[in-house]
Amino acid sequence: MKIKKGDNVMVISGKDRGKTGKVLRAYPSESKVIVEGVNILKKHQRPTKSNQRGQIVDKTMPIHVSKVMIIDGKGNRARVGYRTVGDKKQRFARTTGSEI
């Protein structure tokens, strides 16, 4: 999976198409990521204690990695490539060649 925690991404399909945000968490085994402000659902939470009230909580749910595209340093959507610099593996934007 080429998208990591902390990357800025844009949603390219689905109900939140066009929104941008930062990746809060990545699940490589499931090919999903959690992006802040994207795919928010309302969860009805039950009271857990006798003095606590039930409430509706907004919860950010994971989105499939194929529905997001990384944003390079210039604010453009880009595909991610890898190249080796010395003995390190480095990610770069294929369109502009800039480092991500």
URURNOR-V184954 format. One record per run of one state. SS is the DSSP state (a for helix, b for strand, c for the rest). FROM is the first residue (numbers start at 1). LEN is the number of residues. If there is no record, write none. Layout:
[[SS:FROM:LEN] [SS:FROM:LEN]]
This chain:
[[c:1:7] [b:8:4] [c:12:8] [b:20:8] [c:28:4] [b:32:4] [c:36:4] [b:40:6] [c:46:9] [b:55:6] [c:61:2] [b:63:2] [a:65:3] [b:68:4] [c:72:5] [b:77:2] [c:79:1] [b:80:6] [c:86:2] [b:88:6] [c:94:5] [b:99:1] [c:100:1]]
